[in-house]
């Protein structure tokens, strides 16, 4: 099954940064949605780690799958951190509103 999936991915024309980011987004979302297949998605990332494409703004410079995947992970981590801060602030607002109502 893994080899078939890898063949499908490697048969894709991934020759631009936008397409590579699209592949990364798909793999990332699938890995989150299907945790039972996380090992397969991790192996896929390992196989694709050195795939390089020209950057969108500077065609003479390349970017690889690994770097873009790490950027995606970092962005997701920071988004979750912001969500936690917002949640904590809302919880404090609820707590203070509840204490006012109880008094």
N, C-alpha and C positions, 0 to 999 in steps of 0.2 A: 504494500500500500504506500509506504513512504517513498519508495523508488518511483512509483507512478506519479505521485504528487510532485516530487522533485523534477521529473521529466517535464511535466506540464509547466512548471515555473521556469525551468531553463529554456523551454521552447518559446517562451514569451520574448518579444522584442523589448528588452529593457535597456534603452540606449539614451535616456534622458534622466535628469534629476527628478523631474516630475513623475515619471513612470516608476522610478526606483522608490520614491516616497510612497507612491500608491501601493506597491508591493509590500513595503514595510508596514503601512497602515493595515493592510489586509491580514498579514501574518500576526501583527500585534493584537488586533481585535479578535481574530480567531483563537489565539492562544489564551486570551482572557475569557472568551465565551465558552471555550471547550478545554477546561483544565485537565481533563483526562488525557488529552493529546498534547499536553505542554512539552513533553519530552520530544515528540516528533517535530514540533515547531521550533524548539531549541536546536535540534539537529539541523533543521532547515536553515536556521540563521547561521549556524556554524559553516554550513556548505556555501552559503551566499556571502559570507563575511568579506571576502576579497573582491567581490563584484564592484567594478569601478565604472563611473559614467562622468562625462563632462559636467561641470557646474553650470547652472542656468545663466549666471551673470558673467562668468569668465570661462569661456569654452576651452582655454588652454590648460585649465586646472581641473583635476578630477576629484570626485568625492566617492567614498566607498560605502557599501551597505552597512558595515559595522558602525561607522561614524554617524550616519543618518539614523540608524536604529538607536544608538546611545542618545542622540539628541531627542528622539521621540520619547524614550523612556524618561529622560530628565524632565521634559515638558510635562509628561503625565504625572510624575512625582511632584513637581512644583504646583500643578493644578490641584492635586489632592491636598497638598499642604495649605493652599489658599482656601479650599473648601473646608478644611478643619478649622481654620481661623474664623471663618464666617460662621460655622456651626457653633463654635465656642462662644462667639459674641452674641448670637441669637439665643443660646442657652442662658447666658447671663441676663439678657433682656427678659426672658420668660421668668427666670428666677426672681428678678426684682419686681416684675409685674405681679407675680403670685404672692410675694411677701406683702405688697401693698394691698392686695385684695383681701388677704387673710387678716390684716390688722383691722 
